Amino acid sequence: MSKSKDDIILQQLDVIRTLTENNLSRMNTDFWGTPKPSAPKGESSKPEVPKAAAPSAQSAENAPPPPEKIENLVAELEGYIGLANIKQEVKNLINMVKIHKLREENGLPTEDLSLHMVFSGNPGTGKTTVARIMARIYHSLGILSKGQLVEVDRSGLVAGYVGQTALKTKKAIDKALGGVLFIDEAYALNGGTENDFGQEAIDTVLKAMEDHRDDLVVIVAGYTELMEDFIHSNPGLESRFNRFLEFEDYTLDEMMGIFRMRCSKGKYTLAPDAEGEVRQFIAVENTHPETFGNARGVRNLFERVLVHQSNRLAGMESVTKDDLMLLTAEDVRAAREA
């Protein structure tokens, strides 16, 4: 009788063991997609943990570009026409940063180095161009992690309703982290009215400059007198912006150099008798430099000459390669008279 009870108990245990194995097998299928074969006795039946996926091509594309050689960036800066005082200021800043880093590496005390800047001058004097290369220089020196330039003006920071300006400004700041936030015509943020949200944008930028002091540089730009008023209108701005770069108007010779450079890049040849016509054209247009716009004005003038070259060539029966490359005095005069 007792033996029969033992047999029953053994049968019940065998059923329980079978059910348990089946349940474990189903659990294995639910977690990993396909049932794993039972491990031989003496070996672990613990399922393998999937290996981490390799970095995707998309994440590689989003990686910041490697820092450029500082010597190459300085050479590029030197290649710009004019800007003599700006080039010297940039070199001074590069040397200051280099020595600052060496003092840190040697355990010597260092002064706080302000890298935020005010660019002042008329339109077309190279402010945006220099801001872009400054971002790359800071990246090369190890100050910024990415070196991109994000260019905005009042419309890119200020919204029309309470609370939206801070969000809009923060979005621009987030895009600029690791690089330079370039605010053109920054004085427009001083709306001067009680209901203006420009001050909210200024406060948001100032906070970001403090919170991200190790990986964000802000450059504000605009007309000289208006920029001075803007900086001195707010103690927070005065304390953070103490490096001023004045962009002078281009001379007539420098603007002629810019015109020739555009010809060279576009594979155009300026006829000898057209040189004087271009020079006089620039001199007349530049009577009011604020509206002509310096290098920007030269670019517009160059494009106007190309329009009249196209009109001249379109009336010819056959056009050679040399014809396509030549800008004549007639083209310049037609552009002046239009």
C-alpha positions in Angstrom: 0.0 0.0 0.0 2.8 2.4 0.9 4.6 1.5 -2.3 1.5 2.4 -4.3 1.5 5.8 -2.5 5.1 6.3 -3.4 4.4 5.6 -7.1 1.6 8.1 -7.1 3.8 10.8 -5.5 6.5 10.2 -8.0 4.0 10.4 -10.9 2.7 13.7 -9.5 6.3 15.1 -9.2 7.0 14.0 -12.8 3.9 15.9 -14.0 4.9 19.0 -12.1 8.4 18.9 -13.5 7.0 18.5 -17.1 4.6 21.4 -16.6 7.4 23.6 -15.2 9.7 22.9 -18.1 7.0 23.7 -20.6 6.2 27.0 -18.8 9.9 28.0 -18.8 10.1 27.1 -22.5 7.1 29.4 -23.3 8.7 32.2 -21.2 11.9 31.8 -23.2 9.9 32.2 -26.4 8.1 35.3 -25.2 11.3 37.1 -24.3 13.6 36.2 -27.2 11.3 35.5 -30.0 12.3 31.9 -30.7 12.6 29.0 -28.2 16.1 28.2 -27.1 17.3 24.6 -27.0 17.6 23.2 -23.5 21.2 23.4 -22.2 23.0 20.1 -21.6 23.3 19.0 -18.0 26.0 20.8 -16.2 25.8 23.9 -18.4 23.9 27.2 -17.7 20.5 27.6 -19.3 20.7 31.4 -18.9 19.8 33.1 -22.2 22.5 35.2 -23.9 22.1 39.0 -23.6 22.0 40.6 -27.1 25.1 42.6 -27.9 24.9 46.4 -28.2 24.2 47.6 -31.7 27.0 49.3 -33.6 26.8 53.1 -33.9 24.5 54.0 -36.8 25.7 55.9 -39.8 23.3 58.7 -38.9 25.0 59.3 -35.5 28.3 59.5 -37.4 26.9 62.1 -39.8 25.8 64.2 -36.8 29.2 64.2 -35.3 30.9 67.6 -35.3 33.7 68.1 -37.8 37.3 67.7 -36.5 39.1 70.9 -35.4 41.0 72.6 -38.3 44.6 73.6 -38.0 44.9 77.1 -36.5 47.6 78.0 -39.1 45.2 77.3 -42.0 42.4 79.4 -40.4 44.8 82.3 -39.8 45.9 82.0 -43.5 42.3 82.1 -44.6 41.7 85.2 -42.5 44.8 86.9 -44.0 43.3 86.2 -47.5 40.4 88.5 -46.8 40.6 91.9 -48.4 41.0 94.8 -46.0 40.1 94.2 -42.3 43.7 95.1 -41.1 42.6 96.0 -37.6 40.3 93.0 -37.3 43.0 90.6 -38.4 45.3 92.0 -35.7 42.6 91.8 -33.0 41.9 88.2 -33.9 45.6 87.3 -33.8 45.8 89.0 -30.4 42.9 86.9 -29.1 44.4 83.6 -30.4 47.7 84.4 -28.6 45.8 85.2 -25.4 43.9 82.0 -25.5 47.0 79.9 -26.2 48.9 81.5 -23.2 45.8 81.2 -21.0 45.7 77.4 -21.7 49.5 77.1 -21.1 49.2 78.8 -17.7 46.4 76.5 -16.8 48.4 73.4 -17.8 51.3 74.6 -15.6 49.1 75.2 -12.6 49.5 79.0 -12.7 46.6 81.4 -11.9 44.6 82.8 -14.8 42.3 85.8 -15.3 38.8 85.2 -16.6 39.0 85.3 -20.3 35.9 86.9 -21.9 35.3 85.4 -25.4 32.0 87.1 -26.1 32.3 90.0 -28.6 30.7 93.1 -30.0 31.1 93.6 -33.7 30.2 97.2 -34.7 30.3 98.8 -38.2 28.2 99.5 -41.3 26.6 96.7 -43.3 28.8 94.8 -45.7 32.1 95.3 -43.7 32.6 91.5 -43.0 31.0 91.1 -39.6 29.2 87.8 -40.4 32.2 86.4 -42.3 34.6 87.1 -39.4 32.1 85.7 -36.9 31.9 82.4 -38.9 35.7 82.0 -39.0 35.9 83.0 -35.2 33.6 80.0 -34.5 36.0 77.7 -36.3 39.0 79.3 -34.6 37.5 78.7 -31.1 36.8 75.1 -32.2 40.4 74.7 -33.3 41.6 76.1 -29.9 39.5 73.6 -28.0 37.2 76.3 -26.6 34.1 75.2 -28.5 33.1 71.5 -29.1 31.5 72.0 -32.5 32.4 75.4 -34.0 29.1 76.1 -35.9 27.7 79.6 -36.4 23.9 80.2 -35.7 22.9 83.6 -37.1 19.7 85.3 -35.8 18.2 88.7 -35.5 15.3 90.0 -33.4 12.7 88.0 -35.4 14.6 84.8 -34.6 14.4 85.4 -30.8 11.3 87.4 -30.0 7.7 86.1 -30.2 4.4 88.0 -30.0 3.0 86.5 -26.8 4.0 86.3 -23.1 6.2 83.2 -22.4 6.9 82.4 -26.0 10.0 84.5 -26.4 11.9 82.6 -23.8 11.1 79.3 -25.6 12.0 80.7 -29.0 15.3 82.2 -27.8 16.1 78.9 -26.0 15.6 77.0 -29.2 18.1 79.2 -31.0 20.6 78.9 -28.1 20.2 75.1 -28.1 21.1 75.0 -31.8 24.1 77.2 -31.1 25.5 75.2 -28.2 29.1 74.1 -29.0 29.4 77.1 -31.3 28.7 80.8 -31.7 25.3 82.5 -31.5 25.5 85.6 -33.8 22.8 88.2 -33.1 22.7 90.7 -35.9 21.2 94.2 -35.2 21.1 93.2 -31.5 20.0 96.7 -30.5 16.6 95.9 -32.0 16.0 93.8 -28.9 15.7 97.0 -26.9 12.1 97.7 -28.0 11.7 100.6 -25.5 8.0 99.9 -24.9 6.4 98.3 -21.8 4.8 95.5 -23.7 8.0 94.6 -25.8 9.4 91.1 -25.3 12.9 91.9 -26.4 14.1 92.2 -22.8 12.9 88.6 -22.2 15.1 87.5 -25.0 18.1 89.4 -23.6 17.6 87.9 -20.2 17.4 84.4 -21.7 20.6 84.9 -23.6 22.4 86.3 -20.5 21.4 83.3 -18.5 22.5 80.9 -21.2 25.9 82.6 -21.3 26.3 81.9 -17.6 24.9 78.3 -17.7 26.9 77.3 -20.8 30.0 79.4 -20.3 32.3 76.5 -21.3 30.6 75.8 -24.7 28.8 78.9 -26.0 30.1 82.1 -27.4 27.8 85.0 -28.2 28.6 87.7 -30.7 26.3 90.8 -31.0 26.6 93.0 -34.1 25.2 96.2 -35.6 25.9 99.9 -36.2 28.6 101.4 -34.0 26.6 104.0 -32.1 23.6 101.9 -31.6 25.7 98.9 -30.4 27.3 101.1 -27.8 23.9 102.3 -26.5 22.7 98.7 -26.5 25.6 97.3 -24.4 25.5 100.2 -21.9 21.7 99.9 -21.5 22.0 96.8 -19.3 24.5 96.0 -16.5 24.4 92.3 -17.5 25.4 93.1 -21.0 28.2 95.4 -19.9 29.7 92.7 -17.6 29.7 90.0 -20.3 30.7 92.0 -23.4 34.0 93.8 -23.0 35.7 92.9 -26.3 34.8 95.3 -29.1 35.8 94.9 -32.7 35.2 97.9 -35.0 34.7 97.1 -38.7 35.8 100.0 -40.8 34.3 100.9 -44.2 36.3 99.5 -47.1 38.4 102.0 -49.1 37.8 102.5 -52.9 40.9 100.5 -53.6 39.7 97.6 -51.4 36.3 97.6 -53.0 38.0 97.4 -56.4 40.0 94.4 -55.1 36.7 92.8 -54.0 35.3 93.3 -57.5 38.4 91.8 -59.1 38.2 88.9 -56.7 34.6 88.2 -57.8 35.7 88.3 -61.4 38.5 85.8 -60.7 36.2 83.4 -58.8 33.6 83.5 -61.5 36.2 83.2 -64.3 35.4 86.6 -65.7 37.9 88.9 -67.3 37.6 92.7 -66.9 38.4 94.5 -70.1 41.2 97.1 -69.6 39.0 100.0 -70.5 36.3 98.8 -68.1 38.6 99.2 -65.0 38.0 102.9 -64.8 34.3 102.5 -65.4 34.0 100.1 -62.5 36.0 102.3 -60.2 33.8 105.3 -61.0 30.7 103.2 -60.7 31.7 102.1 -57.1 32.7 105.7 -56.1 29.3 107.1 -57.2 27.3 104.3 -55.6 29.3 104.6 -52.4 28.5 108.2 -51.8 26.1 106.9 -49.1 28.1 104.0 -47.6 25.3 102.9 -45.2 22.9 102.3 -48.1 25.6 101.0 -50.6 26.8 98.4 -48.1 30.6 98.1 -48.7 31.4 94.6 -49.9 27.7 93.8 -50.1 27.3 96.8 -52.4 30.1 95.6 -54.6 28.5 92.2 -54.9 25.2 93.8 -56.0 27.0 96.0 -58.5 28.9 93.0 -59.9 25.6 91.2 -60.4 24.1 94.2 -62.2 27.0 94.2 -64.6 26.5 90.5 -65.3 22.8 91.2 -66.2 23.9 93.7 -68.9 26.6 91.4 -70.1 23.9 88.7 -70.6 21.7 91.1 -72.4 24.6 92.0 -74.8 25.6 88.4 -75.4 22.0 87.3 -76.0 21.8 89.7 -79.0 24.9 88.2 -80.7 24.5 85.5 -83.4 27.4 83.4 -82.0 29.1 83.5 -78.6 32.5 82.1 -77.9 34.0 81.1 -74.6 36.1 84.3 -74.5 32.9 86.3 -75.0 31.3 84.5 -72.0 34.2 85.5 -69.8 34.6 89.1 -70.9 33.1 92.1 -69.0 33.3 95.2 -71.1 33.1 98.9 -70.4 29.8 98.8 -72.3 28.4 96.3 -69.7 29.4 98.6 -66.8 28.0 101.7 -68.4 24.7 100.0 -69.1 24.5 98.9 -65.5 25.2 102.4 -64.3 22.5 103.9 -66.5 19.8 101.3 -65.7 
